[in-house]
Amino acid sequence: MSLRRTPSLSRPALVWALAAFVGTSAAMRAQTVKNQAFGFQIKTPKDFRATPTNLGKPYVLAKFLYRRPLETRSGYAERTPSITVLVFPKKGTKAGDELARLVANPYPDYRSYAKQVKARNRLEQVEESSTKFGRRRAIYTKTKVLEPMLESTDVVSQLHAWTIEFDDATYVLELRVLADWERKLATTIKKAPKWFKLIRRSGLEHVEPPVAAPSDAELLAATPDGRLALRSAQVERLQQRARDGLPASWKSLVVEPFLLVYDSEAEARYARKLAKHVELLWNWLNAELGHIGVDHPAGGVIRLFDASNDAIAYQGSRTADAYARDVREIVLYKDRDSGYDRVGERLTSAMVDLFLGDKNRLLVPALPPWLRDGYSRYIRSSVLRRGKLELRIDEYDMEDIRDAARAGFLPAKQILSAPCGAPEKELAANAPQALAITHFLMTDGRKNETYEKLIPLCMRELEKRLRNVDAAWRDEILIELGMKPDPKPKPEVPADPQLRLKFYEEQKKQREAWQKKYDAWRNSVYAPVFASVFGDWTAEDWSDFDDACRKMYRR
């Protein structure tokens, strides 16, 4: 694997013309950003800085964040004010259809976008009026966004939006700020028509269309090498798109088969440490899990932000770190509170999901409890120490294992055959021993020829049985678990408190009913795997295995 720095490149059609820009921790001067291809220019207000736009949302043309997060007056939440430029093509004309192809906006207009993207929040329109941006007609709306945090507490933001009509598209300039801090940005809001304007487009023909993931039909029709080629081609284009969209303050490193892009505020030394972790972990995954199935995993993009609020703004959600499967992107941030090990844990979790997902997308969802709570958790405990990857159980988990050992381990057969859907209390009680068994199999157990093969055998047999799952059920699982976009619109959350409570109760019932169906399927898949791997074990074999596990934790 190579580890090298790559220059930040720019698409000819998307030239970021940054003028009079100086970034400091105290203040930031205004900057002029000119996007000739999509035909707009924005002179950002003082104290706002450019941040990358989401790889999976090409209809978001530009995004800017305030220099720091702001807290609610109560102090229980903080959000960073943001400015976003969006485009909604008008289909039916040649120019509008071409724009639609290039930005792949799934929403026909801004109202649909706000309704769907903010589905988990409540929206209350406060004001609407006509205005002008230059010679263009525009509609200004002010919307109160109530973001449920606790049963009785909402985080309240004000969403100011200017919808500007163009011949073949509608542009939207959006500014979001906590309601408690709206007065601080009152001048900025008032002057919006002066700092945003539409200009003549040129160079749109050089803009690359969005990078689509290979379809299920393409993947199923291809050979294993063919599927790798399809995924690798997607990764190559995604990585180039990630480079092209970097603001001036961002840099990149190649860590085959990944591209690491990072905010220079997060420091090059920190990024190099993360890159080393990526390299070592990918080598380990190939050595330990490469035997599963017939497919070969590809890489992706890893994006490192300096702060959690920047990562949240990038994703447009409440989650700071995540793995976006559709664009093969792992989003992380420099965690100053919990330290690097917590960042490494998030990285490992996402890379394992990517790796096993390329092997078989149903593999992680189908893991039985002992592999989910034991093997999966064990892998995620990897840490980087002195430039080397170490897999070891932390002291908190080890203490739980010792407590379970002192109380008396259950027979290993009971743990390894435990069904999905058991009461949470029972699964939680079994988790330390599942981790203990995994730890044993990955360390002392490797000295025994039979025990050494147990985890690889289980994983291979499980993957083999997942290859011919009914396509409709497969899609239902992936959609329900958030691993595939849901084509159906999300239901609206009622504004009335009583109706909202009933809505959440109904949603909970539906989830519980589906979970029972899902657990029954997982059990039906794993039962023959258990029989295949452990079917010829005698009572003596199980007793010997129990003794070996207990011996390791009596030291």
C-alpha positions in Angstrom: 0.0 0.0 0.0 1.2 3.5 -0.8 0.9 6.5 1.4 1.4 9.7 -0.5 0.2 13.3 -0.5 -1.9 14.4 -3.4 -2.5 17.9 -4.6 -5.9 19.5 -4.2 -7.3 19.6 -7.8 -10.3 21.6 -9.2 -12.6 20.8 -12.1 -12.3 23.3 -14.8 -16.0 24.0 -14.7 -16.1 24.5 -10.9 -13.6 27.1 -10.2 -13.6 28.4 -6.7 -12.4 32.0 -7.0 -11.5 32.9 -3.5 -10.6 36.6 -3.0 -9.4 38.5 0.0 -9.7 35.4 2.2 -7.8 35.2 5.5 -8.8 32.5 8.1 -8.0 32.9 11.7 -9.4 31.5 14.9 -10.7 34.9 15.8 -12.3 36.2 12.6 -12.6 35.5 8.9 -12.8 38.1 6.2 -15.4 38.0 3.5 -14.7 35.7 0.6 -16.1 35.8 -3.0 -16.9 32.4 -4.4 -17.7 32.2 -8.1 -19.2 29.1 -9.6 -19.2 29.8 -13.3 -20.5 26.4 -14.3 -23.7 26.6 -12.3 -24.0 30.4 -12.7 -23.8 32.0 -9.3 -21.5 34.1 -7.2 -21.6 34.6 -3.4 -19.7 37.0 -1.3 -19.9 35.3 2.1 -20.5 37.4 5.2 -17.7 37.9 7.6 -16.9 35.0 9.9 -18.2 32.3 7.5 -15.8 29.8 5.8 -16.1 27.3 3.0 -16.7 23.7 3.9 -16.9 20.6 1.5 -20.3 19.7 0.0 -21.6 16.2 0.5 -20.5 13.6 -2.0 -23.9 12.1 -2.1 -25.8 15.4 -2.6 -24.5 17.0 -5.8 -27.5 19.4 -5.8 -25.9 21.2 -2.8 -23.7 23.5 -4.8 -21.9 25.3 -1.9 -21.8 25.3 1.9 -20.3 27.7 4.4 -20.1 27.5 8.2 -19.8 30.1 10.9 -16.4 30.3 12.6 -17.7 28.4 15.7 -20.6 26.5 17.0 -23.1 28.5 19.1 -24.9 27.2 22.2 -28.6 27.5 23.1 -29.2 29.7 26.1 -30.0 26.7 28.2 -26.6 25.2 27.2 -27.9 21.7 26.4 -27.2 21.9 22.7 -25.0 23.7 20.2 -25.2 24.2 16.4 -23.1 26.0 13.9 -24.8 28.6 11.7 -24.7 27.6 8.0 -25.2 29.0 4.6 -26.2 26.5 1.8 -26.7 27.0 -1.9 -29.0 24.5 -3.6 -30.4 24.0 -7.1 -33.6 22.5 -8.3 -33.7 22.0 -12.1 -36.8 22.6 -14.1 -37.3 19.6 -16.2 -38.9 19.7 -19.6 -36.4 22.0 -21.3 -33.0 21.1 -22.8 -31.0 23.1 -20.3 -33.2 22.0 -17.4 -32.9 18.3 -18.3 -29.1 18.7 -18.6 -28.9 20.3 -15.2 -31.1 17.5 -13.7 -28.7 14.9 -15.1 -25.7 16.7 -13.5 -27.1 17.3 -10.0 -29.5 14.3 -9.7 -31.8 16.2 -7.3 -34.5 13.8 -6.1 -36.7 16.6 -5.0 -38.8 18.6 -7.5 -38.7 21.8 -5.4 -37.5 23.3 -2.2 -40.7 22.6 -0.3 -40.4 18.9 -1.0 -36.7 19.0 0.0 -37.5 20.7 3.3 -40.4 18.4 4.0 -38.4 15.2 3.4 -34.9 16.2 4.7 -36.4 17.7 7.9 -38.9 14.8 8.3 -37.6 14.1 11.8 -38.2 17.7 12.9 -41.3 19.9 13.0 -41.5 22.9 10.7 -43.6 26.0 11.3 -43.6 28.7 8.7 -43.3 32.1 10.2 -43.1 34.4 7.3 -43.3 34.5 3.5 -42.8 37.5 1.2 -41.7 38.5 -2.3 -38.4 40.1 -2.9 -35.7 40.4 -5.7 -32.2 39.3 -6.2 -30.9 41.7 -8.8 -33.5 41.5 -11.6 -34.7 38.1 -10.5 -37.9 37.4 -8.7 -37.5 35.6 -5.4 -39.6 34.4 -2.5 -38.3 34.8 1.1 -39.5 32.4 3.7 -38.7 32.1 7.4 -39.4 28.8 9.0 -39.1 27.7 12.6 -37.4 24.3 12.9 -38.2 22.4 16.1 -35.7 19.6 16.6 -36.9 17.0 19.2 -34.1 16.2 21.6 -35.9 15.0 24.7 -39.6 14.2 25.4 -40.4 17.8 26.4 -37.5 19.8 24.9 -36.9 21.0 21.4 -33.8 22.7 19.9 -35.3 25.7 18.0 -33.6 27.1 14.9 -34.7 29.7 12.3 -34.4 28.7 8.7 -34.2 31.7 6.3 -34.5 30.7 2.6 -34.5 32.8 -0.5 -36.0 30.9 -3.5 -34.8 32.5 -6.8 -36.3 31.7 -10.1 -34.1 31.1 -13.1 -35.2 30.1 -16.6 -34.3 26.4 -16.2 -33.8 26.1 -12.5 -34.7 27.3 -9.1 -31.8 28.4 -6.8 -32.2 28.4 -3.1 -30.0 30.3 -0.6 -30.5 28.9 2.8 -29.3 30.3 6.2 -29.9 28.4 9.4 -29.1 29.6 12.9 -30.3 28.9 16.4 -33.2 31.0 17.4 -31.3 32.2 20.4 -28.7 33.7 18.2 -30.8 35.1 15.3 -30.3 38.7 16.4 -26.5 38.3 16.2 -26.8 37.5 12.5 -29.7 40.0 11.8 -27.5 42.2 9.6 -26.2 39.2 7.6 -29.8 38.0 7.0 -31.0 41.4 5.9 -28.1 41.8 3.4 -28.5 38.4 1.7 -29.8 39.8 -1.6 -26.6 41.9 -1.8 -24.1 39.0 -1.2 -25.6 36.4 -3.6 -26.2 36.9 -7.3 -26.8 34.8 -10.4 -24.3 35.1 -13.2 -24.0 33.9 -16.8 -23.2 30.1 -16.9 -20.2 28.8 -18.8 -18.3 25.5 -18.7 -21.3 23.3 -17.7 -20.3 20.8 -20.3 -17.1 20.0 -18.3 -19.1 19.1 -15.1 -19.0 15.4 -14.4 -22.4 13.8 -13.6 -22.9 12.2 -10.1 -21.1 8.9 -9.4 -23.7 6.2 -9.3 -23.1 3.0 -7.4 -23.3 -0.2 -9.5 -26.9 -1.5 -9.5 -27.8 -4.8 -7.9 -28.6 -6.2 -11.4 -25.1 -5.2 -12.6 -23.4 -6.8 -9.6 -25.4 -10.0 -9.7 -24.7 -10.4 -13.4 -21.0 -9.9 -13.0 -18.2 -12.3 -12.0 -16.3 -11.6 -8.7 -13.6 -9.9 -10.7 -16.2 -8.0 -12.6 -17.9 -6.8 -9.4 -14.5 -5.6 -8.2 -13.9 -3.7 -11.4 -17.4 -2.1 -11.1 -16.7 -1.0 -7.5 -13.2 0.1 -8.3 -14.4 2.3 -11.2 -16.9 3.9 -8.8 -14.2 4.5 -6.1 -11.9 6.1 -8.7 -14.5 8.6 -9.7 -15.6 9.3 -6.2 -12.1 10.0 -5.1 -11.6 12.4 -8.0 -14.8 14.1 -7.1 -13.7 14.4 -3.5 -10.4 16.0 -4.5 -12.2 18.4 -6.9 -14.6 19.6 -4.2 -11.9 20.5 -1.5 -11.8 24.0 -0.2 -8.4 25.7 -0.1 -7.8 24.8 3.5 -8.2 21.0 2.9 -5.6 18.5 1.9 -5.5 14.8 0.9 -3.4 11.7 1.3 -3.6 8.4 -0.7 -3.8 5.3 1.4 -4.5 2.6 -1.2 -7.3 1.8 -1.8 -8.6 4.8 0.1 -8.3 8.6 -0.3 -8.1 10.5 3.0 -9.1 14.1 2.8 -8.8 16.3 5.9 -9.3 19.8 7.2 -5.8 21.2 7.7 -7.1 22.5 11.1 -7.0 18.9 12.2 -3.2 18.9 11.6 -1.2 16.9 9.1 0.4 14.8 11.9 -3.0 13.6 13.1 -4.0 12.8 9.5 -0.8 10.8 9.0 -1.6 8.8 12.1 -5.1 8.1 10.8 -3.7 7.1 7.4 -1.3 4.6 9.1 -4.2 3.1 11.0 -6.2 2.7 7.7 -3.3 1.0 6.0 -2.7 -1.5 8.8 -6.3 -2.2 9.4 -7.0 -2.9 5.7 -4.0 -5.3 5.6 -5.4 -7.1 8.7 -9.0 -7.3 7.3 -7.6 -8.9 4.0 -5.5 -11.4 6.0 -8.3 -12.3 8.5 -11.5 -12.0 6.5 -10.3 -12.3 2.9 -11.3 -16.0 2.9 -15.0 -15.2 3.2 -17.0 -15.6 0.0 -15.7 -15.0 -3.5 -15.8 -11.2 -3.7 -13.0 -8.7 -3.3 -13.6 -5.5 -1.4 -12.7 -2.1 -2.9 -11.8 1.1 -1.1 -13.5 4.5 -0.8 -13.1 8.0 0.7 -12.3 8.9 4.3 -13.1 12.4 5.4 -11.6 13.9 8.6 -13.2 17.1 10.0 -11.6 19.2 12.8 -14.8 19.3 14.8 -18.0 17.3 15.3 -20.3 20.2 14.3 -18.5 20.5 10.9 -19.1 16.8 10.3 -22.8 17.2 11.3 -23.2 20.1 8.9 -21.6 18.1 6.1 -23.9 15.2 6.5 -27.0 17.3 7.2 -28.0 15.0 10.1 -27.5 14.8 13.9 -24.7 12.2 13.4 -21.1 13.4 13.5 -19.4 10.2 12.3 -20.8 7.7 9.9 -20.3 5.4 6.9 -22.3 6.5 3.8 -22.6 3.2 1.8 -23.9 4.8 -1.4 -20.8 6.9 -1.9 -18.4 4.6 0.1 -17.4 7.5 2.4 -16.3 7.3 6.0 -16.8 10.6 7.9 -14.8 11.2 11.1 -13.9 14.1 13.2 -11.0 14.9 15.6 -12.4 13.9 19.0 -10.7 16.1 21.5 -12.8 14.8 24.4 -12.4 11.0 24.1 -9.0 11.0 22.3 -7.7 9.2 19.2 -8.7 5.7 20.4 -12.4 6.7 20.1 -11.8 7.9 16.5 -9.9 4.7 15.7 -12.9 2.7 17.0 -15.3 4.6 14.7 -12.9 4.1 11.8 -12.6 0.4 12.4 -16.4 0.0 12.7 -16.9 1.7 9.3 -14.1 -0.2 7.6 -15.4 -3.5 8.8 -18.9 -2.6 7.5 -17.4 -1.6 4.1 -15.2 -4.7 3.8 -17.9 -7.2 4.8 -20.5 -5.3 2.8 -18.5 -5.9 -0.4 -18.2 -9.6 0.5 -22.0 -9.8 1.0 -24.3 -6.9 2.0 -26.4 -9.2 4.3 -23.4 -10.6 6.2 -23.3 -8.1 9.0 -27.1 -7.9 9.4 -27.3 -11.8 9.6 -24.6 -12.2 12.3 -25.8 -14.4 15.2 -25.6 -12.8 18.7 -22.2 -14.3 19.6 -20.5 -13.1 16.5 -22.2 -9.7 16.7 -21.4 -9.2 20.4 -18.2 -11.1 20.4 -16.2 -11.2 17.1 -17.5 -7.9 15.7 -16.9 -6.1 19.0 -13.5 -7.7 19.3 -12.4 -6.4 15.9 -13.7 -2.9 16.7 -11.4 -2.9 19.8 -8.3 -2.5 17.6 -6.0 0.3 18.6 -2.9 1.9 17.1 0.1 1.7 19.3 3.6 2.9 18.3 2.8 2.5 14.6 1.4 -1.0 15.0 -2.2 -2.4 15.1 -3.1 -4.1 18.3 -6.3 -6.1 18.9 -6.9 -6.2 22.6 -9.9 -6.0 24.9 -10.0 -2.8 26.9 -10.0 -2.8 30.7 -13.8 -2.1 30.9 -14.7 -5.1 28.8 -12.1 -7.3 30.5 -13.5 -6.5 33.9 -17.0 -7.5 32.6 -15.4 -10.8 31.4 -13.8 -11.4 34.8 -17.1 -10.7 36.6 -18.8 -13.2 34.3 -16.0 -15.8 34.9 -16.3 -15.3 38.7 -20.1 -15.7 38.6 -19.5 -18.8 36.5 -19.4 -19.0 32.7 -22.4 -20.6 31.0 -21.8 -23.7 28.8 -20.2 -22.4 25.5 -22.8 -24.3 23.5 -25.5 -22.2 25.0 -23.7 -19.0 24.0 -22.8 -20.1 20.5 -26.3 -21.3 19.7 -28.2 -18.5 21.4 -31.1 -17.3 19.1 -31.7 -13.9 17.8 -34.7 -12.2 19.4 -33.9 -13.3 22.9 -34.8 -10.7 25.6 -32.3 -7.8 25.7 -31.4 -8.6 29.3 -30.4 -12.1 28.4 -28.4 -10.9 25.4 -26.6 -8.3 27.5 -25.8 -10.9 30.1 -24.3 -13.2 27.4 -22.3 -10.5 25.7 -19.2 -10.6 28.0 -18.9 -14.3 27.5 -19.4 -14.0 23.8 -16.5 -11.6 23.8 -14.4 -13.9 26.0 -14.9 -16.8 23.7 -13.9 -14.7 20.7 -10.8 -13.5 22.6 -9.9 -17.0 23.4 -10.4 -18.2 19.7 -8.3 -15.3 18.5 -5.4 -15.8 20.9 -4.8 -19.1 22.9 -7.3 -21.0 20.7 -5.2 -20.5 17.6 -2.8 -23.1 19.1 -5.5 -25.7 18.6 -6.1 -26.8 15.0 -9.9 -27.3 15.5 -10.5 -24.1 17.5 -8.4 -22.0 15.0 -10.9 -22.8 12.2 -14.2 -22.1 14.1 -14.7 -18.4 13.3 -13.6 -18.7 9.6 -15.8 -21.7 9.1 -18.9 -19.9 10.7 -18.3 -16.8 8.6 -17.8 -18.7 5.3 -20.8 -21.0 5.9 -23.0 -18.0 6.8 -22.0 -16.0 3.7 -22.6 -19.0 1.5 -26.2 -19.3 2.7 -26.8 -15.6 2.1 -26.1 -15.6 -1.6 -29.5 -16.8 -2.7 -31.8 -14.8 -0.4 -35.1 -13.7 -2.1 -34.4 -10.3 -3.8 -37.6 -8.6 -2.3 -36.8 -9.7 1.2 -33.1 -8.7 0.8 -34.2 -5.2 -0.3 -36.6 -5.0 2.7 -33.8 -5.8 5.1 -31.4 -3.3 3.6 -34.0 -0.5 3.6 -35.2 -1.2 7.1 -31.6 -1.2 8.4 -30.8 2.0 6.6 -28.4 0.3 4.2 -30.3 1.2 1.1 -32.4 4.3 0.3 -36.1 3.9 0.8 -38.1 4.8 -2.3 -41.2 5.6 -0.2 -41.6 9.1 1.3 -41.1 9.4 5.0 -44.2 10.0 7.0 -44.7 13.5 8.5 -44.4 13.9 12.2 -47.6 15.6 13.5 -47.3 19.0 15.1 -50.0 18.2 17.7 -48.3 16.7 20.8 -51.0 14.1 21.4 -51.0 13.0 17.7 -47.2 13.0 17.8 -47.2 10.6 20.7 -49.6 8.3 18.9 -47.5 8.5 15.8 -44.4 7.5 17.7 -46.2 4.6 19.4 -47.5 3.3 16.0 -44.0 3.6 14.6 -42.6 1.6 17.6 -45.2 -1.2 17.1 -44.3 -1.5 13.4 -40.6 -1.7 14.2 -41.2 -4.4 16.9 -43.3 -6.5 14.5 -40.7 -6.2 11.8 -37.9 -7.0 14.2 -39.6 -10.3 15.1 -39.8 -11.2 11.5 -36.2 -10.3 10.9 -35.0 -12.2 14.0 -36.8 -15.3 12.8 -35.1 -15.1 9.4 -31.7 -14.7 11.1 -32.3 -17.8 13.2 -33.4 -19.8 10.1 -30.1 -18.8 8.4 -27.8 -19.5 11.3 -29.3 -22.9 12.5 -27.8 -24.9 9.6 -24.5 -23.0 10.0 -24.3 -24.1 13.6 -25.2 -27.7 12.6 -22.6 -27.7 9.9 -19.7 -26.3 12.1 -20.6 -27.9 15.4 -22.8 -30.8 14.4 -20.3 -33.6 15.1 -19.1 -32.2 18.4 -19.6 -34.6 21.3 -20.4 -33.7 24.9 -16.7 -34.3 25.6 -15.7 -31.9 22.9 -17.9 -29.2 24.4 -16.5 -29.9 27.9 -12.9 -29.6 26.6 -13.8 -26.3 25.0 -15.4 -24.9 28.2 -12.4 -25.9 30.2 -10.0 -24.2 27.8 -11.9 -21.0 27.9 -12.2 -21.0 31.7 -8.5 -21.7 32.0 -7.6 -18.6 30.1 -9.5 -16.4 32.5 -8.3 -18.1 35.7 -4.8 -16.7 35.3 
